[in-house]
Amino acid sequence: ARLGSRHGRPQVHMKFLFVSANQGGGGSEELWVRAAGRLRSLGHSVMALTEWKAAARRRVQQLADLGVTHRSVDLTGKRAVVSKVLERLTGQAPWRVRHFRAALQIFKPDLVVGSVKDIKFPLKWWKE
């Protein structure tokens, strides 16, 4: 977090990472997308990391319109097959886990907000 001032009041700049393992079409996404946009409008850095499929284009556009950086961990088609084969052959962590960890290391969020309806993003991923 970084301190600054705005209109004579102290302001803290923070980094927020929103993580969603849902498909992008439900009510929780609407709420956190709005929250992410509001935080961005207040000058904070905001990134969204999702598993949204191509059908969630409206949500992706909504994030872009709000100035929120979006990264997808959705792998489909040949990329998904190749990734799974390499994971099994090399013993690497799954693509989603590697992408999540990279986002944490690069973006260095002050707060991570998770939106999951099942345990696709296990708690053990959050330990690092």
DSSP file (Angstrom, degrees, kcal/mol; ACC not computed):
  #  RESIDUE AA STRUCTURE BP1 BP2  ACC     N-H-->O    O-->H-N    N-H-->O    O-->H-N    TCO  KAPPA ALPHA  PHI   PSI    X-CA   Y-CA   Z-CA
    1    1 A A              0   0    0      0, 0.0     2,-0.4     0, 0.0    13,-0.2   0.000 360.0 360.0 360.0 146.4    0.0    0.0    0.0
    2    2 A R  E     -A   13   0A   0     11,-2.4    11,-4.4     0, 0.0     2,-0.3  -0.976 360.0-135.8-125.8 134.6    1.2    3.5   -0.8
    3    3 A L  E     +A   12   0A   0     -2,-0.4     2,-0.3     9,-0.2     9,-0.2  -0.638  35.4 145.9 -89.0 147.1    0.1    6.7    1.0
    4    4 A G  E     -A   11   0A   0      7,-2.8     7,-3.1    -2,-0.3     2,-0.4  -0.832  39.3-107.7-153.6-169.0   -0.8    9.9   -0.8
    5    5 A S  E     -A   10   0A   0      5,-0.3     2,-0.4    -2,-0.3    -2,-0.0  -0.994  21.5-175.2-136.8 148.0   -3.2   12.8   -0.3
    6    6 A R  E >  S-A    9   0A   0      3,-3.0     3,-2.0    -2,-0.4    -2,-0.0  -0.967  77.4 -14.1-141.7 120.6   -6.3   13.8   -2.0
    7    7 A H  T 3  S-     0   0    0     -2,-0.4    -1,-0.1     1,-0.3     0, 0.0   0.873 128.1 -54.9  54.6  39.8   -8.2   17.0   -1.2
    8    8 A G  T 3  S+     0   0    0      1,-0.2    -1,-0.3     0, 0.0    -3,-0.0   0.416 117.9 109.9  78.0  -3.1   -6.1   17.4    2.0
    9    9 A R  E <  S-A    6   0A   0     -3,-2.0    -3,-3.0     1,-0.0    -1,-0.2  -0.844  77.1-106.6-105.3 142.1   -7.1   13.9    3.3
   10   10 A P  E     -A    5   0A   0      0, 0.0     2,-0.4     0, 0.0    -5,-0.3  -0.403  37.3-163.4 -63.2 140.6   -4.6   11.0    3.4
   11   11 A Q  E     -A    4   0A   0     -7,-3.1    -7,-2.8    -2,-0.1     2,-0.5  -0.990   9.3-149.2-129.0 137.0   -5.3    8.4    0.8
   12   12 A V  E     -A    3   0A   0     -2,-0.4     2,-0.6    -9,-0.2    -9,-0.2  -0.913   9.4-148.2-105.6 126.6   -4.0    4.9    0.7
   13   13 A H  E     +A    2   0A   0    -11,-4.4   -11,-2.4    -2,-0.5     2,-0.3  -0.838  26.2 179.0 -92.7 125.6   -3.3    3.3   -2.7
   14   14 A M        -     0   0    0     -2,-0.6    31,-2.1   -13,-0.2     2,-0.5  -0.845  27.2-129.9-126.0 162.8   -3.9   -0.4   -2.6
   15   15 A K  E     -b   45   0B   0     -2,-0.3    95,-2.4    29,-0.2    96,-1.6  -0.960  23.3-168.1-113.7 127.0   -3.8   -3.3   -5.0
   16   16 A F  E     -bc  46 111B   0     29,-2.8    31,-2.4    -2,-0.5     2,-0.5  -0.949   7.3-164.1-117.9 133.0   -6.8   -5.7   -5.2
   17   17 A L  E     -bc  47 112B   0     94,-2.4    96,-3.0    -2,-0.4     2,-0.5  -0.971   6.4-161.9-116.1 117.7   -6.9   -9.1   -6.9
   18   18 A F  E     -bc  48 113B   0     29,-3.0    31,-3.3    -2,-0.5     2,-0.5  -0.872   7.7-166.8 -98.5 128.7  -10.3  -10.5   -7.6
   19   19 A V  E     -bc  49 114B   0     94,-3.2    96,-2.7    -2,-0.5     2,-0.4  -0.970   6.3-177.9-120.9 125.6  -10.3  -14.3   -8.3
   20   20 A S  E     +bc  50 115B   0     29,-2.4    31,-1.1    -2,-0.5    96,-0.2  -0.983  21.0 176.8-128.8 125.8  -13.4  -16.0   -9.7
   21   21 A A        +     0   0    0     94,-1.8    95,-0.1    -2,-0.4    -1,-0.1   0.303  61.8  97.9-101.0   5.6  -13.7  -19.7  -10.4
   22   22 A N  S    S-     0   0    0     93,-0.7    29,-0.5     1,-0.1    -2,-0.1  -0.280  89.3-104.4 -85.6 177.5  -17.3  -19.3  -11.5
   23   23 A Q        -     0   0    0     29,-0.1    30,-0.5    -2,-0.1    -1,-0.1   0.521  48.3-113.5 -88.1  -5.5  -18.5  -18.9  -15.1
   24   24 A G  S    S+     0   0    0     28,-0.1    35,-0.1    35,-0.1    -1,-0.0   0.412  92.6  91.2  97.6  -3.3  -19.1  -15.2  -15.1
   25   25 A G        +     0   0    0      4,-0.0     2,-0.1    33,-0.0    -1,-0.0   0.430  65.6  90.5-107.8   2.6  -22.9  -15.0  -15.5
   26   26 A G  S  > S-     0   0    0      1,-0.1     4,-1.4     4,-0.0     3,-0.1  -0.252  84.6 -99.2 -99.0-177.5  -24.2  -15.0  -12.0
   27   27 A G  H  > S+     0   0    0      1,-0.2     4,-2.0     2,-0.2     5,-0.1   0.830 115.8  58.6 -69.1 -34.6  -25.1  -12.5   -9.3
   28   28 A S  H  > S+     0   0    0      1,-0.2     4,-2.7     2,-0.2     5,-0.2   0.895 104.9  51.9 -65.3 -36.8  -21.9  -12.7   -7.3
   29   29 A E  H  > S+     0   0    0      1,-0.2     4,-2.7     2,-0.2     5,-0.3   0.909 106.7  53.6 -63.6 -41.0  -19.9  -11.7  -10.4
   30   30 A E  H  X S+     0   0    0     -4,-1.4     4,-1.8     1,-0.2    -1,-0.2   0.920 111.8  45.9 -58.9 -43.3  -22.1   -8.6  -10.9
   31   31 A L  H  X S+     0   0    0     -4,-2.0     4,-2.2     2,-0.2    -2,-0.2   0.935 116.1  42.1 -67.5 -47.1  -21.5   -7.5   -7.4
   32   32 A W  H  X S+     0   0    0     -4,-2.7     4,-2.8     2,-0.2    -2,-0.2   0.835 111.3  55.8 -75.2 -27.9  -17.7   -8.0   -7.4
   33   33 A V  H  X S+     0   0    0     -4,-2.7     4,-2.4    -5,-0.2    -1,-0.2   0.923 110.5  46.5 -64.1 -42.1  -17.3   -6.5  -10.8
   34   34 A R  H  X S+     0   0    0     -4,-1.8     4,-2.5    -5,-0.3    -2,-0.2   0.918 112.9  49.2 -63.4 -42.9  -19.0   -3.4   -9.6
   35   35 A A  H  X S+     0   0    0     -4,-2.2     4,-2.5     2,-0.2    -2,-0.2   0.914 111.0  50.0 -62.6 -42.6  -16.9   -3.4   -6.4
   36   36 A A  H  X S+     0   0    0     -4,-2.8     4,-2.3     1,-0.2    -2,-0.2   0.916 111.5  49.0 -61.6 -43.2  -13.7   -3.8   -8.6
   37   37 A G  H  X S+     0   0    0     -4,-2.4     4,-2.4     2,-0.2    -2,-0.2   0.891 110.4  50.5 -63.5 -40.1  -14.8   -0.9  -10.8
   38   38 A R  H  X S+     0   0    0     -4,-2.5     4,-1.2     2,-0.2    -2,-0.2   0.923 110.6  48.8 -64.6 -44.2  -15.5    1.3   -7.7
   39   39 A L  H  <>S+     0   0    0     -4,-2.5     5,-2.1     1,-0.2     3,-0.4   0.907 111.7  50.0 -61.2 -41.1  -12.1    0.5   -6.3
   40   40 A R  H ><5S+     0   0    0     -4,-2.3     3,-1.9     1,-0.2    -2,-0.2   0.901 106.8  54.7 -63.4 -40.8  -10.5    1.4   -9.6
   41   41 A S  H 3<5S+     0   0    0     -4,-2.4    -1,-0.2     1,-0.3    -2,-0.2   0.751 102.8  57.8 -65.9 -22.6  -12.5    4.6   -9.8
   42   42 A L  T 3<5S-     0   0    0     -4,-1.2    -1,-0.3    -3,-0.4    -2,-0.2   0.418 127.5-100.1 -85.9   1.1  -11.0    5.5   -6.4
   43   43 A G  T < 5S+     0   0    0     -3,-1.9    -3,-0.2     1,-0.3    -2,-0.1   0.502  77.6 135.8  97.5   4.9   -7.5    5.2   -7.9
   44   44 A H      < -     0   0    0     -5,-2.1     2,-0.5   -31,-0.1    -1,-0.3  -0.469  59.8-110.6 -82.0 158.2   -6.6    1.7   -6.6
   45   45 A S  E     -b   15   0B   0    -31,-2.1   -29,-2.8    -2,-0.1     2,-0.4  -0.772  40.9-175.5 -87.0 130.8   -5.0   -0.9   -8.8
   46   46 A V  E     -b   16   0B   0     -2,-0.5    23,-1.7    21,-0.3     2,-0.4  -0.993  11.8-179.9-135.7 132.7   -7.3   -3.8   -9.6
   47   47 A M  E     -bd  17  69B   0    -31,-2.4   -29,-3.0    -2,-0.4     2,-0.5  -0.984  12.8-153.2-129.0 142.9   -6.9   -7.1  -11.4
   48   48 A A  E     -bd  18  70B   0     21,-3.0    23,-2.9    -2,-0.4     2,-0.5  -0.969   5.5-168.8-116.3 130.2   -9.4   -9.8  -12.1
   49   49 A L  E     +bd  19  71B   0    -31,-3.3   -29,-2.4    -2,-0.5     2,-0.3  -0.972  24.4 164.8-118.2 114.4   -8.3  -13.4  -12.5
   50   50 A T  E     -bd  20  72B   0     21,-2.2    23,-3.2    -2,-0.5    24,-0.4  -0.808  48.6-142.3-131.8 167.2  -11.1  -15.6  -13.8
   51   51 A E        +     0   0    0    -31,-1.1   -30,-0.1   -29,-0.5    21,-0.1   0.007  51.7 152.6-108.4  22.1  -12.0  -18.9  -15.4
   52   52 A W        -     0   0    0    -32,-0.2    22,-0.2     1,-0.1   -28,-0.1  -0.266  38.5-134.7 -61.9 137.0  -14.7  -17.3  -17.5
   53   53 A K    >   -     0   0    0    -30,-0.5     3,-2.1     1,-0.1    -1,-0.1  -0.265  35.4 -89.7 -80.5 173.6  -15.4  -19.0  -20.8
   54   54 A A  G >  S+     0   0    0      1,-0.3     3,-1.0     2,-0.1    -1,-0.1   0.776 122.5  69.5 -57.5 -28.1  -15.9  -17.2  -24.1
   55   55 A A  G 3  S+     0   0    0      1,-0.3     3,-0.5     2,-0.1    -1,-0.3   0.651  85.1  70.3 -67.2 -13.8  -19.6  -16.8  -23.4
   56   56 A A  G X>  +     0   0    0     -3,-2.1     4,-1.9     1,-0.2     3,-0.7   0.057  58.8 124.4 -91.5  26.6  -18.7  -14.3  -20.6
   57   57 A R  H <>  +     0   0    0     -3,-1.0     4,-2.8     1,-0.2     5,-0.2   0.845  67.2  60.5 -54.6 -36.0  -17.6  -11.6  -23.1
   58   58 A R  H 3> S+     0   0    0     -3,-0.5     4,-2.2     1,-0.2    -1,-0.2   0.911 106.3  46.0 -60.3 -42.1  -20.1   -9.2  -21.6
   59   59 A R  H <> S+     0   0    0     -3,-0.7     4,-2.4     2,-0.2    -1,-0.2   0.914 111.6  51.2 -66.8 -42.4  -18.4   -9.4  -18.2
   60   60 A V  H  X S+     0   0    0     -4,-1.9     4,-2.2     1,-0.2    -2,-0.2   0.918 112.4  46.9 -60.8 -43.1  -14.9   -9.1  -19.7
   61   61 A Q  H  X S+     0   0    0     -4,-2.8     4,-2.8     2,-0.2    -1,-0.2   0.885 108.7  55.5 -65.4 -38.5  -16.1   -6.0  -21.6
   62   62 A Q  H  X S+     0   0    0     -4,-2.2     4,-1.3    -5,-0.2    -2,-0.2   0.919 108.8  47.4 -60.1 -44.3  -17.6   -4.6  -18.4
   63   63 A L  H  <>S+     0   0    0     -4,-2.4     5,-2.6     2,-0.2     4,-0.5   0.928 112.0  50.1 -62.1 -45.1  -14.2   -5.0  -16.6
   64   64 A A  H ><5S+     0   0    0     -4,-2.2     3,-1.4     1,-0.2    -2,-0.2   0.914 108.3  52.5 -60.5 -43.8  -12.4   -3.3  -19.5
   65   65 A D  H 3<5S+     0   0    0     -4,-2.8    -1,-0.2     1,-0.3    -2,-0.2   0.802 109.7  50.0 -62.5 -28.7  -14.9   -0.4  -19.5
   66   66 A L  T 3<5S-     0   0    0     -4,-1.3    -1,-0.3    -3,-0.3    -2,-0.2   0.480 118.3-112.4 -87.9  -3.7  -14.3    0.0  -15.7
   67   67 A G  T < 5 +     0   0    0     -3,-1.4     2,-0.5    -4,-0.5   -21,-0.3   0.690  67.4 145.7  81.4  19.2  -10.5    0.1  -16.2
   68   68 A V      < -     0   0    0     -5,-2.6    -1,-0.3    -6,-0.2     2,-0.2  -0.790  50.1-125.4 -94.0 128.3   -9.9   -3.3  -14.5
   69   69 A T  E     -d   47   0B   0    -23,-1.7   -21,-3.0    -2,-0.5     2,-0.4  -0.517  28.7-159.0 -69.9 134.6   -7.1   -5.5  -15.8
   70   70 A H  E     -d   48   0B   0     -2,-0.2     2,-0.4   -23,-0.2   -21,-0.2  -0.965  14.8-179.7-122.9 134.3   -8.4   -9.0  -16.6
   71   71 A R  E     -d   49   0B   0    -23,-2.9   -21,-2.2    -2,-0.4     2,-0.4  -0.997  15.5-148.6-128.0 136.5   -6.5  -12.2  -17.0
   72   72 A S  E     -d   50   0B   0     -2,-0.4   -21,-0.2   -23,-0.2   -23,-0.0  -0.855  17.1-172.3-107.6 139.7   -8.1  -15.5  -17.8
   73   73 A V        +     0   0    0    -23,-3.2     2,-0.5    -2,-0.4   -22,-0.2   0.197  49.5 124.9-107.3  12.3   -6.9  -18.9  -16.7
   74   74 A D        -     0   0    0    -24,-0.4     2,-0.5   -22,-0.2    -2,-0.1  -0.620  39.6-172.5 -75.8 121.6   -9.4  -20.7  -18.9
   75   75 A L        +     0   0    0     -2,-0.5     2,-0.3   -24,-0.1    -2,-0.0  -0.967   9.8 170.3-114.1 129.2   -7.6  -23.2  -21.2
   76   76 A T    >>  +     0   0    0     -2,-0.5     3,-0.8     4,-0.0     4,-0.6  -0.890  42.0   0.6-131.9 164.8   -9.6  -24.8  -23.9
   77   77 A G  H 3> S-     0   0    0     -2,-0.3     4,-1.7     1,-0.2     3,-0.4  -0.257 122.8  -8.9  65.1-141.4   -8.9  -27.0  -27.0
   78   78 A K  H 3> S+     0   0    0      1,-0.2     4,-2.9     2,-0.2     5,-0.3   0.854 132.3  59.1 -62.6 -37.7   -5.4  -28.1  -27.8
   79   79 A R  H <> S+     0   0    0     -3,-0.8     4,-2.4     1,-0.2    -1,-0.2   0.899 106.3  49.3 -59.3 -39.6   -3.8  -25.8  -25.3
   80   80 A A  H  X S+     0   0    0     -4,-0.6     4,-2.3    -3,-0.4    -1,-0.2   0.921 112.7  46.5 -65.8 -43.8   -5.7  -27.5  -22.5
   81   81 A V  H  X S+     0   0    0     -4,-1.7     4,-2.3     2,-0.2    -2,-0.2   0.942 114.3  46.7 -64.3 -48.3   -4.7  -31.0  -23.7
   82   82 A V  H  X S+     0   0    0     -4,-2.9     4,-2.6     1,-0.2     5,-0.2   0.914 112.4  51.1 -61.1 -43.4   -1.1  -30.1  -24.1
   83   83 A S  H  X S+     0   0    0     -4,-2.4     4,-2.5    -5,-0.3    -1,-0.2   0.920 110.5  48.1 -60.9 -44.6   -1.0  -28.4  -20.7
   84   84 A K  H  X S+     0   0    0     -4,-2.3     4,-2.0     2,-0.2    -1,-0.2   0.894 111.8  49.6 -65.4 -39.4   -2.5  -31.4  -19.0
   85   85 A V  H  X S+     0   0    0     -4,-2.3     4,-2.5     2,-0.2     5,-0.2   0.937 112.4  47.3 -63.8 -46.7   -0.1  -33.8  -20.7
   86   86 A L  H  X S+     0   0    0     -4,-2.6     4,-2.8     1,-0.2     6,-0.5   0.888 109.7  54.0 -63.0 -38.8    2.9  -31.6  -19.7
   87   87 A E  H  X S+     0   0    0     -4,-2.5     4,-1.9    -5,-0.2     5,-0.3   0.917 112.1  44.1 -60.8 -42.5    1.6  -31.4  -16.1
   88   88 A R  H  < S+     0   0    0     -4,-2.0    -2,-0.2     2,-0.2    -1,-0.2   0.892 117.0  45.2 -70.6 -38.8    1.4  -35.1  -15.8
   89   89 A L  H  < S+     0   0    0     -4,-2.5    -2,-0.2     1,-0.2    -1,-0.2   0.875 125.0  30.8 -71.9 -37.6    4.8  -35.7  -17.4
   90   90 A T  H  < S-     0   0    0     -4,-2.8    -2,-0.2    -5,-0.2    -3,-0.2   0.627  98.6-124.9 -99.3 -15.0    6.7  -33.1  -15.5
   91   91 A G     <  +     0   0    0     -4,-1.9    -3,-0.2    -5,-0.3    -4,-0.1   0.618  54.9 156.5  78.6  11.3    4.8  -33.0  -12.2
   92   92 A Q        -     0   0    0     -6,-0.5    -1,-0.2    -5,-0.3     3,-0.1  -0.269  50.5 -97.1 -66.1 156.7    4.2  -29.3  -12.5
   93   93 A A        -     0   0    0      1,-0.1    -1,-0.1    -3,-0.1     5,-0.1  -0.361  56.9 -80.5 -65.7 155.0    1.3  -27.7  -10.7
   94   94 A P     >  -     0   0    0      0, 0.0     4,-2.4     0, 0.0     3,-0.4  -0.176  42.4-107.6 -57.3 154.2   -1.9  -27.3  -12.8
   95   95 A W  H  > S+     0   0    0      1,-0.2     4,-2.8     2,-0.2     5,-0.2   0.875 118.7  54.4 -51.2 -45.5   -2.0  -24.3  -15.1
   96   96 A R  H  > S+     0   0    0      1,-0.2     4,-2.6     2,-0.2    -1,-0.2   0.912 109.6  47.2 -58.9 -43.3   -4.5  -22.5  -12.9
   97   97 A V  H  > S+     0   0    0     -3,-0.4     4,-2.7     2,-0.2     5,-0.2   0.930 113.3  47.8 -65.4 -45.5   -2.3  -22.8   -9.9
   98   98 A R  H  X S+     0   0    0     -4,-2.4     4,-2.3     1,-0.2    -2,-0.2   0.910 113.7  47.8 -62.0 -41.9    0.8  -21.6  -11.7
   99   99 A H  H  X S+     0   0    0     -4,-2.8     4,-2.4    -5,-0.2    -2,-0.2   0.908 112.2  49.4 -66.2 -42.3   -1.1  -18.6  -13.2
  100  100 A F  H  X S+     0   0    0     -4,-2.6     4,-2.1    -5,-0.2    -2,-0.2   0.933 112.4  47.4 -61.7 -47.3   -2.6  -17.7   -9.8
  101  101 A R  H  X S+     0   0    0     -4,-2.7     4,-2.3     1,-0.2    -2,-0.2   0.895 111.2  51.5 -62.9 -39.6    0.9  -17.9   -8.1
  102  102 A A  H  X S+     0   0    0     -4,-2.3     4,-2.9    -5,-0.2     5,-0.3   0.911 107.9  52.1 -63.5 -41.6    2.4  -15.8  -10.9
  103  103 A A  H  X>S+     0   0    0     -4,-2.4     4,-2.4     1,-0.2     5,-0.6   0.902 110.3  49.1 -61.0 -40.6   -0.3  -13.2  -10.5
  104  104 A L  H  X5S+     0   0    0     -4,-2.1     4,-1.3     3,-0.2    -2,-0.2   0.918 114.6  44.4 -63.7 -43.5    0.4  -13.0   -6.8
  105  105 A Q  H  <5S+     0   0    0     -4,-2.3    -2,-0.2     2,-0.2    -1,-0.2   0.889 122.4  35.8 -70.4 -39.4    4.2  -12.6   -7.4
  106  106 A I  H  <5S+     0   0    0     -4,-2.9    -3,-0.2    -5,-0.2    -2,-0.2   0.938 126.4  34.5 -81.3 -49.0    3.9  -10.1  -10.2
  107  107 A F  H  <5S-     0   0    0     -4,-2.4    -3,-0.2    -5,-0.3    -2,-0.2   0.817  85.2-157.5 -78.2 -31.7    0.9   -8.0   -9.1
  108  108 A K     << -     0   0    0     -4,-1.3   -93,-0.1    -5,-0.6    -4,-0.1   0.959  17.3-155.1  51.9  63.5    1.7   -8.2   -5.3
  109  109 A P        -     0   0    0      0, 0.0   -93,-0.2     0, 0.0     3,-0.1  -0.309  21.8-147.9 -69.9 150.2   -1.9   -7.5   -4.2
  110  110 A D  S    S+     0   0    0    -95,-2.4     2,-0.3     1,-0.3   -94,-0.2   0.756  89.4  19.7 -80.8 -28.2   -2.6   -6.1   -0.7
  111  111 A L  E     -c   16   0B   0    -96,-1.6   -94,-2.4     2,-0.0     2,-0.5  -0.994  66.1-154.8-145.8 135.3   -5.9   -8.0   -0.7
  112  112 A V  E     -c   17   0B   0     -2,-0.3     2,-0.5   -96,-0.2   -94,-0.2  -0.947  10.3-162.8-109.9 128.1   -7.2  -11.0   -2.6
  113  113 A V  E     -c   18   0B   0    -96,-3.0   -94,-3.2    -2,-0.5     2,-0.4  -0.955   9.7-159.3-112.5 121.7  -11.0  -11.4   -3.0
  114  114 A G  E     -c   19   0B   0     -2,-0.5     2,-0.4   -96,-0.2   -94,-0.2  -0.821  14.5-173.2-107.3 141.4  -12.3  -14.8   -4.0
  115  115 A S  E     +c   20   0B   0    -96,-2.7   -94,-1.8    -2,-0.4   -93,-0.7  -0.886  27.0 147.8-130.1  99.5  -15.6  -15.8   -5.5
  116  116 A V        -     0   0    0     -2,-0.4     3,-0.1   -96,-0.2    -2,-0.0  -0.988  35.7-168.6-134.9 142.0  -16.0  -19.5   -5.7
  117  117 A K  S    S+     0   0    0     -2,-0.4     2,-0.3     1,-0.1    -1,-0.1   0.599  85.7  17.1-101.5 -15.4  -19.0  -21.8   -5.6
  118  118 A D  S >  S-     0   0    0      4,-0.0     2,-1.5     0, 0.0     3,-0.5  -0.851  99.1 -84.1-140.8-179.1  -17.0  -24.9   -5.2
  119  119 A I  T 3  S+     0   0    0     -2,-0.3    -3,-0.0     1,-0.2     4,-0.0  -0.416  74.6 126.7 -93.4  63.1  -13.4  -25.6   -4.4
  120  120 A K  T 3  S+     0   0    0     -2,-1.5    -1,-0.2     1,-0.3    -4,-0.0   0.778  79.6  48.5 -80.9 -29.8  -11.7  -25.1   -7.7
  121  121 A F  S <  S-     0   0    0     -3,-0.5    -1,-0.3  -102,-0.1     5,-0.1  -0.772  94.7-153.7-106.4  83.7   -9.3  -22.7   -6.1
  122  122 A P    >   -     0   0    0      0, 0.0     3,-1.6     0, 0.0     4,-0.5  -0.145  22.7-116.2 -61.0 153.3   -8.3  -24.8   -3.1
  123  123 A L  G >  S+     0   0    0      1,-0.3     3,-1.4     2,-0.2     4,-0.5   0.785 110.2  70.8 -60.3 -28.3   -7.2  -23.1    0.1
  124  124 A K  G >  S+     0   0    0      1,-0.3     3,-0.8     2,-0.2     4,-0.3   0.789  89.9  62.6 -62.8 -24.4   -3.7  -24.6   -0.2
  125  125 A W  G X  S+     0   0    0     -3,-1.6     3,-0.6     1,-0.2    -1,-0.3   0.809  98.5  56.3 -66.0 -28.1   -3.1  -22.3   -3.2
  126  126 A W  G <  S+     0   0    0     -3,-1.4    -1,-0.2    -4,-0.5    -2,-0.2   0.610  86.2  81.2 -80.7 -12.8   -3.5  -19.3   -1.0
  127  127 A K  G <         0   0    0     -3,-0.8    -1,-0.2    -4,-0.5    -2,-0.1   0.781 360.0 360.0 -68.0 -27.4   -0.7  -20.4    1.4
  128  128 A E    <         0   0    0     -3,-0.6    -1,-0.3    -4,-0.3    -2,-0.1   0.487 360.0 360.0 -85.2 360.0    2.2  -19.1   -0.7
